[in-house]
Amino acid sequence: MSPDRERWPAEGFWIYDTAQVNVELISGYLTITQPSEIVMYAEAFAELAALAVYGSSARALITSATDALA
């Protein structure tokens, strides 16, 4: 990695019903099948979804950010 580039977290996860969560990491890929661990990912997703903005609010936020760059 060049010294002028920052490394951003690359972790992501996908929830498949209540049976499985797939987690992608920089160095590997995990498949989670333990129900108690799946619940933790579902709770994390719910928290992130509650913080997110959607529809016209998201559009306004994106427009504001692009206007600030101009």
One Martini backbone bead per residue (centre of mass of N, CA, C, O) as a GRO file, in nm:
protein
   70
    1MET     BB    1   0.097   0.036   0.022
    2SER     BB    2   0.071   0.351  -0.008
    3PRO     BB    3   0.134   0.631   0.195
    4ASP     BB    4  -0.122   0.807   0.055
    5ARG     BB    5  -0.306   0.566   0.152
    6GLU     BB    6  -0.593   0.466   0.288
    7ARG     BB    7  -0.744   0.226   0.493
    8TRP     BB    8  -1.049   0.082   0.456
    9PRO     BB    9  -1.299  -0.076   0.551
   10ALA     BB   10  -1.426  -0.408   0.408
   11GLU     BB   11  -1.660  -0.483   0.566
   12GLY     BB   12  -1.926  -0.723   0.523
   13PHE     BB   13  -2.286  -0.815   0.528
   14TRP     BB   14  -2.508  -1.108   0.495
   15ILE     BB   15  -2.850  -1.192   0.528
   16TYR     BB   16  -3.005  -1.528   0.565
   17ASP     BB   17  -3.222  -1.497   0.741
   18THR     BB   18  -3.183  -1.736   1.020
   19ALA     BB   19  -2.927  -1.923   0.899
   20GLN     BB   20  -2.729  -1.685   0.768
   21VAL     BB   21  -2.397  -1.532   0.762
   22ASN     BB   22  -2.200  -1.322   0.559
   23VAL     BB   23  -1.845  -1.242   0.582
   24GLU     BB   24  -1.640  -0.981   0.463
   25LEU     BB   25  -1.295  -0.963   0.438
   26ILE     BB   26  -0.980  -0.892   0.360
   27SER     BB   27  -0.874  -1.211   0.437
   28GLY     BB   28  -1.186  -1.318   0.416
   29TYR     BB   29  -1.453  -1.569   0.478
   30LEU     BB   30  -1.764  -1.590   0.649
   31THR     BB   31  -1.978  -1.839   0.811
   32ILE     BB   32  -2.276  -1.791   0.985
   33THR     BB   33  -2.489  -2.026   1.207
   34GLN     BB   34  -2.528  -1.912   1.478
   35PRO     BB   35  -2.800  -1.783   1.620
   36SER     BB   36  -2.664  -1.573   1.819
   37GLU     BB   37  -2.495  -1.437   1.588
   38ILE     BB   38  -2.721  -1.359   1.395
   39VAL     BB   39  -2.857  -1.163   1.589
   40MET     BB   40  -2.626  -0.958   1.597
   41TYR     BB   41  -2.650  -0.878   1.294
   42ALA     BB   42  -2.946  -0.790   1.302
   43GLU     BB   43  -2.899  -0.562   1.507
   44ALA     BB   44  -2.692  -0.403   1.344
   45PHE     BB   45  -2.877  -0.350   1.103
   46ALA     BB   46  -3.099  -0.198   1.256
   47GLU     BB   47  -2.917   0.035   1.348
   48LEU     BB   48  -2.831   0.129   1.065
   49ALA     BB   49  -3.119   0.175   0.950
   50ALA     BB   50  -3.192   0.399   1.162
   51LEU     BB   51  -2.954   0.600   1.049
   52ALA     BB   52  -3.071   0.614   0.787
   53VAL     BB   53  -3.148   0.751   0.471
   54TYR     BB   54  -3.435   0.824   0.261
   55GLY     BB   55  -3.508   0.934  -0.027
   56SER     BB   56  -3.539   1.268  -0.006
   57SER     BB   57  -3.329   1.282   0.223
   58ALA     BB   58  -3.099   1.153   0.066
   59ARG     BB   59  -3.095   1.346  -0.172
   60ALA     BB   60  -3.034   1.601  -0.002
   61LEU     BB   61  -2.765   1.502   0.113
   62ILE     BB   62  -2.618   1.457  -0.156
   63THR     BB   63  -2.655   1.742  -0.268
   64SER     BB   64  -2.506   1.887  -0.041
   65ALA     BB   65  -2.234   1.745  -0.085
   66THR     BB   66  -2.190   1.829  -0.384
   67ASP     BB   67  -2.210   2.136  -0.335
   68ALA     BB   68  -1.960   2.150  -0.138
   69LEU     BB   69  -1.753   2.069  -0.378
   70ALA     BB   70  -1.802   2.327  -0.578
   0.00000   0.00000   0.00000
